[in-house]
Amino acid sequence: MSNRYILEISGENIEIARTEIKYLQETYRDFQIIYLENKFIVIDGNPDRAMNSAFTNYISRIVEENDYYSNFLGSGMPEGLFYVRVIGKPKTETEKLESEIGKNLGGHGRVSFKSPDFRVRAIFIDKWYLCILIYERDKKRFEERRAPMRPFFSPVSLHPKYARYLVNTSGTVEGDTVLDPFCGTGGILIEASMLGRKIMGNDSSLNMVMGTKLNFKYFGIEDYKMYNLDIAELSIDKKVDGIVTDMPYGRSSGINNHDIVELYKESFIKFNELLKSRGKCSIIVNNIQFLDYARDYFNIEKIVPVYQHKSLIRQFVILSKIN
């Protein structure tokens, strides 16, 4: 059985989708990226990590590769009913191609759109790949955890898929502890818990802390630590494996009347203190100039701009601790 797979990633921000997969590769080291082209990533190894990504829509196991779809033999296909979908070609061509490929694969009497035993994806990238679909992202999964669906929420809460991205690019694995020092309503920590991380949160607003606990209860999350402290006063017993957070922004952070510049200075000092050696921070900032205050303690590994709406671009930043 082939150990190569094609990931079809979301086209809304290809750079952020690729970055997520690259960091999952670096963290787990049980798969390797072979080829990238537009919305496609070919990997060799374990596809399970990509199933936990925020921006992977489909994963298909490669059965055959050929320069011409007419040369597909279908020898690696399982028994049973199926149908074919062609990906990577104009929609005006797909219906004809699907019919031809289906016939070549012995589809007479085996094609079923209502109750297939498996689904075939014929994907054209640099050449043709005959694949069996093994995973399709349930889009409702993230929508059910959006801020308005929680008992306690803020209108500016991060979408769950971006929260998941932060966790997946934090260099942590299942069982590791991640800290969100500005946890707000707890959205990032909810995703972290669902990915098997131990979670620790902090917010200087007691209202936010109580609201986060309410959200945890709603999602059945019981194992966590929460603090209600100013960032400069935050102290924990053991250093954490990763820091994931959406940094406060605006002229004033609204946190104990801090000046936003002082807040960032204090934050990076505290991140350095609380994070294990060579640990990572995956954070969001509005102004990359604030990252100047991190340079004494962290290397800037990656910055990906994400358009939230016409007037707001947010910078998704991955930092690694210097020592």
C-alpha positions as a Python dict, from the first residue, in 0.01 Angstrom:
ca = {
    (1, 'M'): (0, 0, 0),
    (2, 'S'): (127, 345, -92),
    (3, 'N'): (255, 562, 190),
    (4, 'R'): (218, 882, -14),
    (5, 'Y'): (-75, 1116, 18),
    (6, 'I'): (-207, 1437, -133),
    (7, 'L'): (-337, 1710, 96),
    (8, 'E'): (-583, 1956, -57),
    (9, 'I'): (-557, 2272, 150),
    (10, 'S'): (-785, 2570, 185),
    (11, 'G'): (-733, 2844, -71),
    (12, 'E'): (-831, 3131, 158),
    (13, 'N'): (-469, 3177, 266),
    (14, 'I'): (-231, 2927, 108),
    (15, 'E'): (71, 3055, 300),
    (16, 'I'): (-87, 3000, 640),
    (17, 'A'): (-211, 2654, 535),
    (18, 'R'): (136, 2554, 413),
    (19, 'T'): (300, 2695, 725),
    (20, 'E'): (75, 2482, 946),
    (21, 'I'): (170, 2162, 761),
    (22, 'K'): (540, 2251, 760),
    (23, 'Y'): (538, 2300, 1137),
    (24, 'L'): (346, 1977, 1192),
    (25, 'Q'): (617, 1804, 986),
    (26, 'E'): (891, 1967, 1193),
    (27, 'T'): (721, 1884, 1524),
    (28, 'Y'): (623, 1520, 1466),
    (29, 'R'): (879, 1408, 1206),
    (30, 'D'): (667, 1111, 1099),
    (31, 'F'): (591, 1245, 751),
    (32, 'Q'): (780, 1442, 489),
    (33, 'I'): (662, 1705, 244),
    (34, 'I'): (761, 1590, -106),
    (35, 'Y'): (602, 1849, -330),
    (36, 'L'): (399, 2170, -305),
    (37, 'E'): (196, 2326, -582),
    (38, 'N'): (-79, 2581, -531),
    (39, 'K'): (-343, 2417, -306),
    (40, 'F'): (-181, 2073, -312),
    (41, 'I'): (81, 1919, -82),
    (42, 'V'): (223, 1573, -152),
    (43, 'I'): (355, 1397, 158),
    (44, 'D'): (523, 1067, 239),
    (45, 'G'): (446, 909, 578),
    (46, 'N'): (176, 936, 842),
    (47, 'P'): (-123, 1146, 727),
    (48, 'D'): (-288, 1157, 1071),
    (49, 'R'): (-124, 1486, 1173),
    (50, 'A'): (-277, 1666, 878),
    (51, 'M'): (-620, 1542, 986),
    (52, 'N'): (-584, 1766, 1291),
    (53, 'S'): (-488, 2072, 1087),
    (54, 'A'): (-715, 2372, 1050),
    (55, 'F'): (-677, 2421, 676),
    (56, 'T'): (-659, 2071, 522),
    (57, 'N'): (-985, 1999, 340),
    (58, 'Y'): (-911, 1655, 190),
    (59, 'I'): (-648, 1383, 223),
    (60, 'S'): (-617, 1113, -42),
    (61, 'R'): (-390, 807, -60),
    (62, 'I'): (-200, 786, -389),
    (63, 'V'): (-264, 460, -575),
    (64, 'E'): (-97, 542, -907),
    (65, 'E'): (99, 820, -1075),
    (66, 'N'): (112, 874, -1451),
    (67, 'D'): (161, 1143, -1711),
    (68, 'Y'): (-165, 1039, -1878),
    (69, 'Y'): (-491, 956, -1700),
    (70, 'S'): (-571, 706, -1977),
    (71, 'N'): (-283, 489, -1853),
    (72, 'F'): (-432, 432, -1508),
    (73, 'L'): (-468, 60, -1437),
    (74, 'G'): (-657, 75, -1108),
    (75, 'S'): (-466, -226, -977),
    (76, 'G'): (-434, -72, -630),
    (77, 'M'): (-804, 2, -592),
    (78, 'P'): (-1017, -188, -341),
    (79, 'E'): (-1326, -390, -431),
    (80, 'G'): (-1668, -231, -416),
    (81, 'L'): (-1873, 60, -542),
    (82, 'F'): (-1712, 397, -617),
    (83, 'Y'): (-1732, 720, -810),
    (84, 'V'): (-1462, 947, -957),
    (85, 'R'): (-1397, 1314, -899),
    (86, 'V'): (-1141, 1500, -1111),
    (87, 'I'): (-947, 1773, -932),
    (88, 'G'): (-708, 2027, -1083),
    (89, 'K'): (-877, 2066, -1422),
    (90, 'P'): (-1132, 2326, -1540),
    (91, 'K'): (-1490, 2240, -1447),
    (92, 'T'): (-1583, 2236, -1816),
    (93, 'E'): (-1361, 1929, -1860),
    (94, 'T'): (-1425, 1737, -1540),
    (95, 'E'): (-1750, 1557, -1628),
    (96, 'K'): (-1603, 1401, -1943),
    (97, 'L'): (-1278, 1311, -1769),
    (98, 'E'): (-1461, 1152, -1475),
    (99, 'S'): (-1662, 937, -1710),
    (100, 'E'): (-1354, 824, -1905),
    (101, 'I'): (-1149, 747, -1595),
    (102, 'G'): (-1439, 557, -1440),
    (103, 'K'): (-1467, 335, -1748),
    (104, 'N'): (-1091, 275, -1754),
    (105, 'L'): (-1106, 163, -1390),
    (106, 'G'): (-1376, -95, -1464),
    (107, 'G'): (-1659, 117, -1339),
    (108, 'H'): (-1934, -64, -1533),
    (109, 'G'): (-2188, -171, -1272),
    (110, 'R'): (-1972, -35, -989),
    (111, 'V'): (-2042, 340, -999),
    (112, 'S'): (-2254, 467, -710),
    (113, 'F'): (-2296, 829, -604),
    (114, 'K'): (-2541, 753, -321),
    (115, 'S'): (-2365, 473, -135),
    (116, 'P'): (-2007, 425, -255),
    (117, 'D'): (-1767, 199, -67),
    (118, 'F'): (-1487, 442, -149),
    (119, 'R'): (-1431, 762, -346),
    (120, 'V'): (-1171, 807, -618),
    (121, 'R'): (-999, 1140, -673),
    (122, 'A'): (-804, 1183, -997),
    (123, 'I'): (-583, 1482, -920),
    (124, 'F'): (-380, 1668, -1180),
    (125, 'I'): (-85, 1866, -1043),
    (126, 'D'): (251, 1818, -1218),
    (127, 'K'): (111, 1488, -1349),
    (128, 'W'): (-192, 1270, -1283),
    (129, 'Y'): (-243, 1104, -946),
    (130, 'L'): (-504, 834, -895),
    (131, 'C'): (-609, 848, -529),
    (132, 'I'): (-851, 705, -275),
    (133, 'L'): (-1005, 966, -45),
    (134, 'I'): (-936, 887, 322),
    (135, 'Y'): (-1033, 1213, 495),
    (136, 'E'): (-1268, 1506, 440),
    (137, 'R'): (-1277, 1794, 686),
    (138, 'D'): (-1608, 1840, 860),
    (139, 'K'): (-1662, 2212, 815),
    (140, 'K'): (-1935, 2215, 1079),
    (141, 'R'): (-1680, 2109, 1342),
    (142, 'F'): (-1522, 2454, 1362),
    (143, 'E'): (-1845, 2645, 1308),
    (144, 'E'): (-2001, 2477, 1612),
    (145, 'R'): (-1722, 2624, 1828),
    (146, 'R'): (-1734, 2979, 1693),
    (147, 'A'): (-1768, 3252, 1955),
    (148, 'P'): (-2146, 3310, 1920),
    (149, 'M'): (-2208, 2939, 1979),
    (150, 'R'): (-2039, 2946, 2323),
    (151, 'P'): (-2214, 3042, 2648),
    (152, 'F'): (-1969, 3332, 2695),
    (153, 'F'): (-1812, 3518, 2405),
    (154, 'S'): (-1665, 3841, 2276),
    (155, 'P'): (-1738, 3980, 1927),
    (156, 'V'): (-1362, 3997, 1856),
    (157, 'S'): (-1296, 3634, 1949),
    (158, 'L'): (-1065, 3441, 1716),
    (159, 'H'): (-1220, 3189, 1477),
    (160, 'P'): (-1150, 2830, 1595),
    (161, 'K'): (-955, 2740, 1278),
    (162, 'Y'): (-703, 3017, 1348),
    (163, 'A'): (-688, 2918, 1713),
    (164, 'R'): (-607, 2563, 1603),
    (165, 'Y'): (-336, 2695, 1371),
    (166, 'L'): (-166, 2862, 1668),
    (167, 'V'): (-159, 2533, 1860),
    (168, 'N'): (-34, 2335, 1560),
    (169, 'T'): (254, 2577, 1501),
    (170, 'S'): (360, 2598, 1868),
    (171, 'G'): (602, 2304, 1848),
    (172, 'T'): (403, 2110, 2107),
    (173, 'V'): (266, 1756, 2100),
    (174, 'E'): (-4, 1567, 2290),
    (175, 'G'): (60, 1582, 2666),
    (176, 'D'): (259, 1906, 2647),
    (177, 'T'): (147, 2215, 2839),
    (178, 'V'): (50, 2529, 2651),
    (179, 'L'): (-16, 2866, 2808),
    (180, 'D'): (-241, 3144, 2681),
    (181, 'P'): (-144, 3447, 2892),
    (182, 'F'): (-422, 3665, 2741),
    (183, 'C'): (-686, 3395, 2711),
    (184, 'G'): (-995, 3616, 2675),
    (185, 'T'): (-1289, 3380, 2638),
    (186, 'G'): (-1069, 3070, 2606),
    (187, 'G'): (-1108, 2987, 2236),
    (188, 'I'): (-741, 2902, 2177),
    (189, 'L'): (-728, 2683, 2486),
    (190, 'I'): (-1042, 2496, 2379),
    (191, 'E'): (-868, 2396, 2055),
    (192, 'A'): (-551, 2309, 2246),
    (193, 'S'): (-743, 2080, 2480),
    (194, 'M'): (-911, 1907, 2186),
    (195, 'L'): (-565, 1845, 2041),
    (196, 'G'): (-454, 1669, 2359),
    (197, 'R'): (-252, 1950, 2517),
    (198, 'K'): (-259, 2032, 2886),
    (199, 'I'): (-390, 2385, 2910),
    (200, 'M'): (-312, 2685, 3126),
    (201, 'G'): (-478, 3024, 3089),
    (202, 'N'): (-451, 3371, 3232),
    (203, 'D'): (-638, 3697, 3196),
    (204, 'S'): (-626, 4011, 3406),
    (205, 'S'): (-1005, 4045, 3371),
    (206, 'L'): (-1193, 3837, 3627),
    (207, 'N'): (-1496, 3851, 3400),
    (208, 'M'): (-1298, 3684, 3120),
    (209, 'V'): (-1159, 3419, 3354),
    (210, 'M'): (-1506, 3328, 3481),
    (211, 'G'): (-1641, 3328, 3126),
    (212, 'T'): (-1360, 3101, 3008),
    (213, 'K'): (-1438, 2854, 3286),
    (214, 'L'): (-1802, 2857, 3177),
    (215, 'N'): (-1695, 2778, 2819),
    (216, 'F'): (-1469, 2497, 2939),
    (217, 'K'): (-1760, 2343, 3126),
    (218, 'Y'): (-1977, 2369, 2814),
    (219, 'F'): (-1719, 2175, 2610),
    (220, 'G'): (-1654, 1921, 2885),
    (221, 'I'): (-1302, 2043, 2963),
    (222, 'E'): (-1214, 1975, 3327),
    (223, 'D'): (-833, 1953, 3340),
    (224, 'Y'): (-689, 2305, 3330),
    (225, 'K'): (-524, 2580, 3534),
    (226, 'M'): (-647, 2938, 3528),
    (227, 'Y'): (-496, 3258, 3665),
    (228, 'N'): (-639, 3606, 3708),
    (229, 'L'): (-321, 3815, 3708),
    (230, 'D'): (-152, 4102, 3532),
    (231, 'I'): (105, 3963, 3286),
    (232, 'A'): (396, 4107, 3487),
    (233, 'E'): (276, 3923, 3798),
    (234, 'L'): (208, 3585, 3634),
    (235, 'S'): (409, 3309, 3800),
    (236, 'I'): (376, 2932, 3753),
    (237, 'D'): (536, 2628, 3914),
    (238, 'K'): (683, 2472, 3601),
    (239, 'K'): (789, 2611, 3265),
    (240, 'V'): (547, 2551, 2979),
    (241, 'D'): (618, 2377, 2647),
    (242, 'G'): (454, 2641, 2430),
    (243, 'I'): (281, 2980, 2443),
    (244, 'V'): (-17, 3049, 2218),
    (245, 'T'): (-205, 3377, 2232),
    (246, 'D'): (-377, 3660, 2052),
    (247, 'M'): (-192, 3964, 2184),
    (248, 'P'): (-391, 4267, 2303),
    (249, 'Y'): (-403, 4551, 2054),
    (250, 'G'): (-515, 4910, 2022),
    (251, 'R'): (-383, 5227, 2179),
    (252, 'S'): (-447, 5086, 2520),
    (253, 'S'): (-473, 4719, 2597),
    (254, 'G'): (-756, 4779, 2839),
    (255, 'I'): (-564, 4567, 3086),
    (256, 'N'): (-515, 4754, 3410),
    (257, 'N'): (-463, 5072, 3206),
    (258, 'H'): (-132, 4951, 3067),
    (259, 'D'): (28, 5143, 2789),
    (260, 'I'): (36, 4899, 2495),
    (261, 'V'): (412, 4940, 2441),
    (262, 'E'): (488, 4864, 2806),
    (263, 'L'): (254, 4570, 2788),
    (264, 'Y'): (449, 4417, 2499),
    (265, 'K'): (781, 4477, 2669),
    (266, 'E'): (659, 4309, 2988),
    (267, 'S'): (497, 4029, 2790),
    (268, 'F'): (811, 3917, 2607),
    (269, 'I'): (1014, 3931, 2927),
    (270, 'K'): (751, 3710, 3092),
    (271, 'F'): (723, 3475, 2792),
    (272, 'N'): (1099, 3419, 2809),
    (273, 'E'): (1073, 3347, 3181),
    (274, 'L'): (779, 3104, 3156),
    (275, 'L'): (878, 2912, 2842),
    (276, 'K'): (1107, 2610, 2839),
    (277, 'S'): (1443, 2625, 2661),
    (278, 'R'): (1404, 2633, 2282),
    (279, 'G'): (1025, 2649, 2319),
    (280, 'K'): (805, 2837, 2075),
    (281, 'C'): (545, 3111, 2094),
    (282, 'S'): (277, 3118, 1826),
    (283, 'I'): (106, 3454, 1860),
    (284, 'I'): (-94, 3717, 1674),
    (285, 'V'): (2, 4083, 1667),
    (286, 'N'): (-141, 4380, 1482),
    (287, 'N'): (183, 4574, 1453),
    (288, 'I'): (505, 4386, 1371),
    (289, 'Q'): (706, 4677, 1513),
    (290, 'F'): (612, 4544, 1857),
    (291, 'L'): (825, 4239, 1778),
    (292, 'D'): (1134, 4456, 1831),
    (293, 'Y'): (1077, 4404, 2204),
    (294, 'A'): (1103, 4026, 2156),
    (295, 'R'): (1440, 4019, 1980),
    (296, 'D'): (1649, 3997, 2297),
    (297, 'Y'): (1478, 3671, 2389),
    (298, 'F'): (1338, 3516, 2070),
    (299, 'N'): (1420, 3446, 1707),
    (300, 'I'): (1144, 3538, 1465),
    (301, 'E'): (1087, 3224, 1259),
    (302, 'K'): (781, 3311, 1056),
    (303, 'I'): (537, 3596, 997),
    (304, 'V'): (220, 3536, 796),
    (305, 'P'): (-21, 3826, 735),
    (306, 'V'): (-390, 3737, 744),
    (307, 'Y'): (-660, 3974, 618),
    (308, 'Q'): (-944, 3978, 871),
    (309, 'H'): (-1144, 4238, 681),
    (310, 'K'): (-1076, 4542, 461),
    (311, 'S'): (-922, 4759, 732),
    (312, 'L'): (-750, 4497, 948),
    (313, 'I'): (-448, 4278, 876),
    (314, 'R'): (-327, 4057, 1159),
    (315, 'Q'): (23, 3912, 1172),
    (316, 'F'): (57, 3547, 1276),
    (317, 'V'): (403, 3515, 1424),
    (318, 'I'): (610, 3215, 1533),
    (319, 'L'): (893, 3287, 1777),
    (320, 'S'): (1153, 3047, 1913),
    (321, 'K'): (1329, 3103, 2243),
    (322, 'I'): (1698, 3180, 2198),
    (323, 'N'): (1819, 2965, 2489),
}
